[in-house]
Amino acid sequence: MCSTIKHCEDIAMRILNKLFTKPTRPSHSEVSYLEALATNARHSRTGRPTTAR
C-alpha cells in the first residue's frame, strides 16, 4: 500500500486535511486506511504495512 513511511504520512495528512476542510464525511476506504496506519504505528516501527485487524 505504501512504499515508505514518508509516503504513508503524506497520504494520511492529505486525508486528514480533507476531513478538516470539507464538511463531507470521509469515504470508507479513507477511514479504514487511517485505521490501518494507526494500527501499524502501534504494533511496529518498521514501516511495513500490515493488514488492519
Contacts in CASP RR format, 6 or more apart in sequence:
PFRMAT RR
TARGET T0000
AUTHOR 0000-0000-0000
METHOD contacts of the structure
MODEL  1
MCSTIKHCEDIAMRILNKLFTKPTRPSHSEVSYLEALATNARHSRTGRPT
TAR
1 8 0 8 1.000
1 33 0 8 1.000
1 36 0 8 1.000
1 49 0 8 1.000
2 8 0 8 1.000
2 11 0 8 1.000
2 49 0 8 1.000
4 47 0 8 1.000
5 47 0 8 1.000
8 37 0 8 1.000
8 40 0 8 1.000
8 47 0 8 1.000
8 49 0 8 1.000
11 33 0 8 1.000
12 33 0 8 1.000
12 34 0 8 1.000
12 37 0 8 1.000
15 26 0 8 1.000
15 30 0 8 1.000
15 33 0 8 1.000
15 34 0 8 1.000
16 34 0 8 1.000
18 26 0 8 1.000
18 30 0 8 1.000
19 26 0 8 1.000
32 52 0 8 1.000
35 52 0 8 1.000
36 49 0 8 1.000
36 50 0 8 1.000
36 51 0 8 1.000
36 52 0 8 1.000
37 49 0 8 1.000
39 50 0 8 1.000
39 52 0 8 1.000
39 53 0 8 1.000
40 47 0 8 1.000
40 48 0 8 1.000
40 49 0 8 1.000
40 50 0 8 1.000
43 50 0 8 1.000
44 50 0 8 1.000
END
